[in-house]
Amino acid sequence: MSLRPSIPRTQHRGHVLVTPPASEPVTAAELRAQLAETETGLPDDQANALIAEARELIEQMTGIAFITQTWKLALDHWPAGQELWWDGVRQLPISEIYAPNSLRAVEPPRYPLSAVDSVTVYDEAGNAATVNIAATFDVDLFRRPGRLVLKSGATWPIALRAANAIEIEYTAGYGANGAAVPATLKRAVKQVAAYLHAHYGDDCVPEDALGSARGLLDAYAVKRL
């Protein structure tokens, strides 16, 4: 009986915020209108704190980026480079052989994707090399989430460092301010902020906080297996 290496279903990766959004998708006045509250009852600083908390919670739970923000994604390896050389025989459906798209793209976690700003790879000694994005990848801004797709005929840039061998910096978000954010998503932020306001001081379960806005978010959320 021959041994076969296991096929990993996920990649080891890190994801950090580089440039936070410059504003919030909802104003303090809009939240007060939602709550039928006065400025005395809910001052701007408290309202803005609730809005920021609600927006961050939705972004973390769904991957949606409301206002333009920059992130850095670190990968140990490219999608097709997760296994060591194998000289045995693997049994698998023929559909896996003819499904190159699943092995030719990286999907940044935050969306909608606006741009891929830089791709950097590292060799075994930790020396950095900048990848020519236009010559190596097609950047798909239409799909949700977006994709960094290896061009036909191109090969993955060499990345040999044992950990975080690839760094991808990208920009995501609907625009620079709340005017660019869909009204449905703005309403979801207000509903979550209203929940947090009503349950101030209570233990907060993220799923409960999103409960009232889940239906609004479903149209924009990406379903993952």
N, C-alpha and C positions, 0 to 999 in steps of 0.2 A: 504494500500500500504506500503510495507516495504522499508526501505532505504538501499542502498548498498554503501559501501565506494568506492571511486574512485580508479582506478588502475593506479599508476604512471608509466609513460613510460620511465623515466630517473631517475638516481640516483643523489643525491647531492654528489659531490665529489670535492676534490682538487687535484692538480697535480703540483708538483714543481720539478725543476731540482736540483739534488744533486751533480753530477759530470759531468761537461760539456765535450764535445769531446776535445781530446788533440790536434787535428789537423783538417784541413779542407779537404774536398774531392777533391778539385781542387787547384793547385798551381797558384801563380801569373803569372808565365811564360805561363802556359796553357791558362789562361784568356787573356793574351796579344796576344797569337797566334790566339785565337778566334776573337779578335778585330783587328788584324793586326796592333797592337800598339807597340811602342817602350818603353823601360824601362824609358826613359826620359819623354815620354808623359804620361805614367801610371806607376809611381813608385810602388815598392812592397807594401808599407804601404797602398796606395789607393786601389790597386788591391785586397789585402787581406781583406780590409774592405768591399769591394763590394761582395767578395765571401762569407764572413761570413754573411752579410745581406741577400744575396740570399739564402744561405743554411737555415738560420733561418726562412725566409719567407716560403720556401717550407715545412719545417718540421712542422711549425705551421698550414699551410693550409691543409696538407695531413696526418700528423701523421708519415711520414717516418723519421727514424733516420739513418743518413748517417754513421757517425763515432760513435764507442762505447761510450755510455753515460749512466748515472745512473739517475733514476727518482724515486720519491716517490708518490704513489697514495694513497689518503685518502678517505675512504668511511664511510658514516654514518651507513650503514648496509649491510649485504650480500644480493645477488640478491633475495633469497627466503624469506627474513625477513623484507620486507618493509611494512607489514601491521599489524595492531593490531589484536588481537583475534576477531573473527567474529562468532556470533551464529545464523546468519540468513542463507538465501539461495542465492547463486549467480548463475545467468544464464550465461553460457559461452560455447563456442564450445568444443566438446569432445576432439578435437585436442590439446587444452590447457592442458588437464589433462595428455595426453600421450606425452608431449613434455618436458621432464625433462631437456634436455640439455640447454635450454634457462634459466633455473633456477639453474643450477649447475656449472656455470662458470663465472669468472671475466676476462674481456679482457683489459689488460693494453693499454692505448691509443697509445704509441709509438711502432713501429715495424720496422724491424723484432726483435722479442723477442729473447734475448740470454740466459737469466737466470732470475729466481725469487730468489733474494738474501735473503729476509727476509719477514716474515708476523708477524705483531704485533697486538694484540687486547687489548682493554682497558675495564675495568669494570666501574661501575657507579661512583666509587670514583677516576677514572683516573689512576688506577694501571695497569701497562703494563704486558702482558704475551706473550712470544714468542711461535709461533706455529711451530710444527714439520711439515715442508713442505712435506717431503718424505712420512710421515705416513698419511697425510690428503689430499694431492692434487696430481694430475697428471699435470705436466707442459708441455703444448703443444707448442713446438717450430716450428711445421710444418705449422700450419695455419697462415694466415695473416689477422688481427693481431693475436698474440699468445694468449693462454688462460691458466688460472689457474683453473683447473677443479676439482671439488670435487670428491674424489674417491668413487667408488661404496661401499655402506655400511657405509661410513663416514658421520659425521654430521658437519655442519658449526661450527667453533670455537665460543664460547660465546663472544659476543661483546656488551656491554651494555651502553657505554658512549653515551650521547645524540647526540654529534657531533663528527665526525672523530673518530669513534670507532675502525676503522680498518686502518692500515697503511701497504701498500705493497711496498717494495723497489725492483726495478727490473732493469736489464740492457738490453739495446736495441742497435741495430746498426749492420752494415755489417762487421765491423772490426776496427782495430786500426788506419788505415790510408787509404788514397784514393785508394791504390792498391786493396783493398777489395770491393770497391764500383762499382756496375755495370756501364759500360760505358754510357749507356743511361741516368742514373741518373746524372752522371758527366756532360754530355752534357746539361742537363736541368739546372743545377746550372750555367753553363757558359752562357746559354741563358738569364736566369733571371738577372745575374750579368751584362750582356751586356745591357739589358733594363734599369737597374738602372743607369748604367753609362751614357747612352744616355739621360736619363730624370733627370739627377742630378739637384736638385734645384726645380723640379716640384712637384706638389702634386702627391703622389703615391697611386694608388688604387691597393690593393693586387691582385685582379682578373685580372687587366690589366697587371701587372708585370708577372703573371704566364701565361698569354695568349699564348705567343709564345712557352712555354714549356709544355703546358697542354697535348698535344698529347703524349709527351714523358713520362709524369708522369702517364698517365691513366693506363698503363700496371702494375704499381706498387701500385696505389692508391686503398684504400679500399672503396667500395661504401656502404654507410650506408643509411638506411631508416629513 
